[in-house]
Amino acid sequence: MKLSADITNRLKQAAGPGGFSDDAQEVAAHTTEWRGRWSGKTALLLKPKTTEAVSGILAICNETLTALVPQGGNTGLVGAQVPLHGEVLLSLERMSRIRSVSASENVIIAEAGVILANVQKAAADADRLFPLSLAAEGSCTIGGNLSTNAGGVAVLRYGMTRELVLGVEVVLADGRVLNLLRSLRKDNSGYDLKQLFIGAEGTLGIITAAALKLFPRPHSYATVFAAISRADAALDLLNRLQDATGGLVTAFELVSRAGLDLVLKHIPGATDPLPKHRGWFVLAQVSNPAAFDALPALEAGLGKAMEDGLVVDAVFAKNERERKNLWLLRESLSEAQKIEGASVKHDVSVPLSRIPEFLATADKAVRDALPGARPVAFGHVGDGNIHFNIAAPPGNDAALLAARDKLESVVHEVALRLGGSVSAEHGIGIAKREALKTQKSAAELDVMRALKRTLDPNNILNPGKLLPDA
């Protein structure tokens, strides 16, 4: 896409002082997905600092039929944030202000460019918790989290991102500002419009700020890394621990030996807590309220599970350092796979009871499709979200990449056959746009396209992303 000098100048002026960049190195950092799978180009990088500036930019783009791609921290995994065809790139990184924090109302209002870790810190400074937590929290932004409806490790206790949102401020395609930035817990006055934009990947409007829920800070944590006898023991163990702790389990992560070995191989400081065990592991964490310590209940639940043969061995974190070391094993899985070489990643979900069947069936399907491929599965057992990633046969990245489409197809087919989804928490973007056709009915796709036509009739917002044939 080429921009005229007149449109370029108008957009730069609308972006305000410091609101654009011509620096080739800076621009390049915004046009390539962090794993390098998608690389694009942009006719112009804009960096507005205010909602008013975003409004002015979109009004010009809509008037001149200029396509635009919004971007947060550029940590997305499905290519939604990359300008693939030279579109104007709108980075929200400078909209990084915490507008307010209310400990009494348990609400924080943050602009779209605020890094997730900074929202967590602002909440902690007010003696509150913002529970959204994921591996990229040091660089992903709230706007991106909302636009993809991010999940993370605490969904079991606190829900997906959309469940943490009270209100949003959105700029529509024509530049109008939709002020839904309310902090009401109850507002039953018609359509809940904010939910249209959460998970829409910037195709319906651009989120510029959000009112987010806060929670009491945990007094402490009880964390355990356990070897389980078989994959289908995980769900039973989770339910036992929930019963034992009164539903206080915050995270319950499944890790394979294959994934753990990659972390031990590539991540400095990683140590094996249970080196004798070669099967499946779970990392479970309970958030303790100030009133009591759930560790004895967690220990009792694990002990009974060991007696019944569900758990083979377990290691409890005795202090904060040990807790962080255990979480390093889980949070470094993606980084370790990247260092190992090429990988094909899947973010699927299935009903909880079908997780063992999915793991076994997808493993066989992948190995049949590409002999020598190394499935590396891990994920969030409590919400059915499995990251079924595939490492290349040793020394043969080219074979894996050549088989990418086939591998993605067989894994998605297994997930859908078991009543699952091709995207649990990463979104659709460009990576899964065609796969969406296999999951959504014709009626669902028609409604989605109707929303797009209504809110963005000129198709300027992130065109070619999320919706097939839009």
ROTORTOR-409051 format. One line per 4 residues: number of its first residue (from 1); for each residue x, y, z of C-alpha. Coordinates in steps of 0.1 Angstrom, whole numbers, m for minus. Example, Ala and Ser with C-alpha at 12.3 -4.5 7.8 and 13.67 -1.06 7.14 Angstrom:
ROTORTOR-409051
1	123,m45,78; 137,m11,71 .
END
This chain:
ROTORTOR-409051
1	0,0,0; 13,34,m9; 5,66,9; 3,100,m8 .
5	24,128,7; m7,146,17; m22,117,37; 11,110,53 .
9	15,146,65; m21,147,78; m16,114,97; 17,127,112 .
13	1,159,123; m29,140,138; m5,118,158; 10,148,176 .
17	45,156,187; 67,125,188; 38,106,173; 56,90,144 .
21	89,74,135; 110,73,104; 138,54,121; 144,22,100 .
25	156,1,130; 126,11,152; 101,5,124; 117,m29,117 .
29	112,m39,153; 75,m34,149; 70,m52,116; 84,m87,125 .
33	66,m111,148; 89,m121,177; 94,m157,165; 101,m144,129 .
37	72,m164,114; 56,m133,100; 74,m102,87; 57,m73,70 .
41	62,m37,61; 45,m4,69; 39,28,49; 41,47,82 .
45	46,40,119; 24,61,142; 28,64,179; m1,86,193 .
49	m1,94,230; m37,103,235; m72,90,227; m78,122,208 .
53	m48,116,186; m60,80,179; m95,94,170; m80,119,146 .
57	m59,92,129; m88,69,124; m110,97,110; m84,104,84 .
61	m78,67,76; m116,61,72; m120,92,50; m91,82,27 .
65	m97,44,28; m63,39,44; m58,5,60; m44,4,95 .
69	m30,m23,118; m30,m17,156; m2,m31,177; 5,m34,215 .
73	37,m51,227; 41,m72,195; 41,m104,215; 11,m120,197 .
77	15,m155,183; m9,m155,154; 3,m126,133; m26,m102,140 .
81	m3,m74,149; 19,m74,118; 12,m51,88; 16,m77,60 .
85	6,m54,31; 22,m21,39; m7,m8,61; m2,21,84 .
89	10,7,117; m5,22,149; 15,14,179; m2,22,212 .
93	31,19,233; 31,56,242; m4,54,257; 12,41,289 .
97	m5,59,317; m23,44,347; m52,69,349; m64,58,384 .
101	m63,31,410; m90,26,436; m83,1,463; m116,7,480 .
105	m135,m1,447; m110,m26,435; m106,m9,401; m77,2,381 .
109	m80,23,349; m51,17,325; m44,29,290; m39,4,262 .
113	m1,7,261; 6,0,297; 27,m31,300; 9,m59,319 .
117	37,m61,346; 32,m24,353; m5,m29,358; 4,m57,382 .
121	28,m35,400; 4,m6,403; m22,m29,418; 4,m43,442 .
125	14,m8,453; m22,m4,463; m21,m37,482; m43,m53,455 .
129	m39,m80,428; m44,m78,391; m44,m116,384; m37,m118,346 .
133	m4,m135,344; 14,m149,314; 50,m155,302; 51,m123,281 .
137	39,m100,310; 71,m80,309; 65,m68,274; 28,m74,264 .
141	4,m46,269; m31,m43,283; m46,m33,249; m31,m64,233 .
145	m43,m85,262; m79,m73,257; m78,m75,219; m68,m111,221 .
149	m87,m120,253; m55,m133,267; m56,m163,291; m25,m172,311 .
153	m19,m193,342; m45,m179,365; m76,m185,344; m87,m214,366 .
157	m92,m190,396; m99,m156,379; m111,m163,344; m100,m150,310 .
161	m92,m114,303; m127,m105,294; m139,m116,329; m115,m90,344 .
165	m129,m60,325; m155,m36,338; m153,m11,310; m134,1,279 .
169	m127,32,259; m127,24,222; m121,45,191; m143,34,162 .
173	m132,31,126; m147,65,117; m129,82,146; m157,84,171 .
177	m148,76,207; m171,51,223; m168,58,261; m177,26,278 .
181	m151,32,306; m175,25,334; m165,7,366; m200,m5,375 .
185	m202,m41,387; m239,m42,376; m252,m25,345; m280,m43,329 .
189	m289,m15,305; m289,m32,271; m262,m48,250; m228,m52,267 .
193	m210,m34,239; m175,m37,255; m175,m74,249; m176,m69,211 .
197	m141,m54,212; m125,m79,236; m110,m107,215; m117,m89,183 .
201	m80,m83,175; m85,m47,165; m109,m55,136; m139,m37,151 .
205	m123,m7,169; m92,2,188; m92,m1,226; m74,29,242 .
209	m81,23,279; m98,m2,302; m113,m3,337; m100,m35,352 .
213	m110,m56,383; m86,m58,412; m86,m85,440; m72,m89,475 .
217	m35,m98,474; m27,m133,484; m9,m134,517; 14,m162,504 .
221	15,m191,481; 17,m229,484; 33,m244,454; 41,m280,445 .
225	57,m297,415; 44,m333,413; 51,m363,391; 18,m380,382 .
229	13,m417,372; m4,m409,339; m19,m380,320; m55,m389,329 .
233	m46,m386,366; m42,m348,363; m79,m339,363; m87,m362,392 .
237	m58,m346,411; m70,m311,403; m105,m319,416; m91,m334,448 .
241	m69,m304,455; m98,m280,448; m119,m300,473; m91,m300,499 .
245	m84,m263,497; m119,m250,493; m114,m240,456; m83,m220,463 .
249	m62,m236,435; m50,m206,414; m29,m225,388; m27,m261,377 .
253	m2,m266,348; 6,m298,330; 42,m303,318; 56,m332,298 .
257	91,m347,304; 100,m337,268; 92,m301,276; 110,m302,309 .
261	141,m316,292; 142,m287,267; 141,m262,296; 168,m280,315 .
265	189,m280,283; 186,m244,273; 175,m222,302; 203,m211,327 .
269	195,m218,363; 168,m244,356; 171,m275,378; 152,m308,377 .
273	132,m312,409; 122,m348,401; 150,m362,379; 140,m399,383 .
277	106,m394,367; 101,m396,329; 63,m391,324; 40,m362,331 .
281	42,m335,358; 19,m309,372; 27,m276,388; 0,m266,412 .
285	m3,m233,432; m27,m222,459; m31,m186,468; m34,m182,506 .
289	m57,m156,520; m44,m137,551; m67,m157,574; m51,m191,569 .
293	m24,m211,552; m37,m238,527; m4,m256,527; m15,m283,552 .
297	m46,m289,531; m26,m291,499; m1,m315,515; m30,m337,528 .
301	m46,m338,494; m13,m347,477; m7,m374,503; m40,m390,497 .
305	m34,m389,460; m1,m406,464; m17,m433,485; m43,m438,457 .
309	m16,m440,430; m23,m407,412; 9,m390,423; 43,m407,422 .
313	64,m380,439; 62,m343,447; 84,m314,457; 70,m284,477 .
317	85,m250,474; 98,m241,509; 104,m204,502; 100,m177,475 .
321	132,m186,457; 121,m222,453; 87,m212,442; 102,m190,414 .
325	125,m218,404; 96,m242,400; 77,m216,379; 108,m210,358 .
329	103,m246,345; 68,m238,332; 73,m202,321; 104,m210,300 .
333	89,m237,279; 83,m215,249; 117,m198,251; 134,m232,253 .
337	116,m245,222; 126,m214,203; 163,m220,212; 160,m257,203 .
341	150,m248,167; 119,m247,145; 86,m256,161; 50,m257,151 .
345	28,m244,179; m9,m252,186; m31,m234,211; m62,m256,214 .
349	m88,m264,240; m108,m295,246; m134,m305,273; m114,m313,305 .
353	m124,m350,304; m110,m353,269; m75,m340,276; m59,m375,279 .
357	m76,m387,247; m65,m355,229; m29,m359,241; m27,m395,230 .
361	m45,m391,197; m27,m359,186; 6,m374,195; 0,m404,173 .
365	m14,m383,144; 17,m360,145; 41,m389,145; 23,m405,117 .
369	23,m373,97; 60,m367,102; 81,m395,115; 107,m382,140 .
373	87,m352,150; 88,m345,187; 55,m334,203; 60,m311,233 .
377	27,m307,251; 19,m285,281; m9,m264,293; m36,m253,317 .
381	m55,m284,328; m81,m265,347; m95,m247,316; m88,m274,290 .
385	m61,m253,272; m33,m274,258; m3,m260,240; 5,m289,217 .
389	38,m278,202; 59,m299,179; 97,m298,177; 115,m308,146 .
393	132,m342,141; 167,m337,154; 187,m316,129; 158,m314,104 .
397	140,m281,108; 133,m280,71; 112,m311,73; 91,m297,101 .
401	85,m264,84; 76,m281,51; 50,m302,70; 36,m273,90 .
405	2,m271,72; m3,m309,74; 6,m309,111; m16,m280,120 .
409	m45,m297,101; m42,m330,120; m39,m314,154; m69,m291,148 .
413	m89,m320,134; m84,m340,166; m93,m310,188; m125,m303,169 .
417	m135,m340,168; m133,m340,206; m155,m309,209; m127,m284,212 .
421	m114,m252,197; m85,m243,174; m77,m213,195; m79,m212,233 .
425	m62,m180,242; m39,m168,214; m65,m156,190; m70,m161,152 .
429	m50,m134,134; m37,m146,101; m25,m180,114; m59,m196,120 .
433	m82,m175,98; m89,m204,74; m91,m229,103; m120,m208,117 .
437	m141,m220,89; m139,m255,102; m150,m245,137; m177,m218,132 .
441	m210,m225,116; m221,m205,85; m246,m186,107; m218,m176,132 .
445	m195,m164,104; m224,m144,89; m231,m126,122; m193,m119,126 .
449	m191,m104,91; m222,m84,97; m206,m68,128; m175,m60,108 .
453	m195,m44,80; m215,m23,106; m186,m11,127; m160,m9,99 .
457	m178,m6,66; m146,5,47; m126,m24,61; m97,m3,73 .
461	m91,m19,107; m67,m48,105; m80,m61,72; m73,m97,64 .
465	m71,m107,100; m94,m130,120; m124,m131,96; m121,m155,66 .
469	m133,m139,34; m143,m107,51 .
END
